[in-house]
Structure formats: C-alpha cells, structure tokens
Amino acid sequence: MMIIQEENRVLREDSTTLQPKIDSLYHHYNISESQVETSVQDYKKDLTKWKEFNTKIMKRLEYLQQKELIKQHQ
C-alpha cells in the first residue's frame, strides 16, 4: 500500500520526470511494476478491501495537504 501511495504522489509530477521516479520507487522498495499491478488487481477483487484502501489514501492525501498548508502559513 505504501508503494501505491508513493506512486500516486509521483504521478502528480511532470511526465518527463515521471518514469525515472517510478522506477526509482520500485527499486527502493525492491518490487516490480507487475507486483504492484497484481496487488491493485487483488484489491479490486474485494470491494470492501478496495474501499478501505481508497479511504486510507484519501486520509493520507488530506493529511499531507493540511501539513503543506500549515507549512505555507508559517
């Protein structure tokens, strides 16, 4: 799940820098793109699990957004 969260963070960046960062992310966690895709497919098979996953992602993104806003106002 952490890898998918990190990948989502990286996906918001410029497409010219995107692939090397994703590759670096996979290398850092010692995982392949196909392993990540398999995990995503497993989550999709179980709707409850997928909803829980999405809720965690949303909470994490909200937290990071709030943290960034606080940082900007300091």
C-alpha positions in Angstrom: 0.0 0.0 0.0 2.8 2.4 0.8 4.2 1.9 -2.7 1.0 2.7 -4.3 0.7 5.9 -2.2 4.2 6.9 -3.2 3.5 6.1 -6.8 0.4 8.3 -6.7 2.4 11.1 -5.2 5.0 10.8 -8.0 2.2 10.6 -10.7 1.3 14.3 -9.9 4.7 15.4 -11.3 5.7 16.3 -14.8 5.6 13.4 -17.2 9.2 13.9 -18.4 10.4 13.1 -14.9 7.8 10.6 -14.1 9.2 7.2 -15.3 12.6 7.5 -13.7 11.0 8.4 -10.4 8.6 5.5 -10.6 11.4 3.2 -11.5 13.4 4.5 -8.5 10.4 3.9 -6.3 10.1 0.3 -7.4 13.9 -0.1 -6.9 13.7 1.4 -3.4 11.0 -1.0 -2.3 12.5 -3.9 -4.3 9.3 -4.5 -6.2 8.3 -4.7 -9.8 5.6 -2.9 -11.7 3.9 -6.2 -12.2 3.9 -6.9 -8.5 2.2 -3.6 -7.8 -0.3 -4.2 -10.6 -1.1 -7.6 -9.1 -1.7 -6.0 -5.7 -4.0 -3.5 -7.3 -5.9 -6.3 -9.0 -6.3 -8.2 -5.8 -7.8 -5.1 -4.1 -10.2 -4.7 -7.0 -11.5 -8.2 -6.5 -12.7 -7.3 -3.0 -14.8 -4.2 -2.9 -14.6 -3.8 0.8 -10.9 -4.0 0.7 -10.8 -1.6 -2.2 -12.9 1.0 -0.3 -10.7 0.7 2.8 -7.7 1.2 0.6 -9.2 4.3 -1.0 -10.2 5.7 2.3 -6.7 5.3 3.6 -5.3 7.0 0.5 -7.7 9.9 0.8 -6.9 10.4 4.5 -3.2 10.4 3.8 -3.6 12.9 1.0 -5.8 15.1 3.2 -3.1 14.9 5.9 -0.3 15.8 3.5 -2.4 18.7 2.1 -3.1 20.1 5.6 0.5 19.7 6.5 1.6 21.6 3.4 -1.0 24.4 4.2 0.3 24.7 7.7 3.9 24.9 6.4 3.0 27.6 3.9 1.4 29.8 6.6 4.3 29.7 9.0 
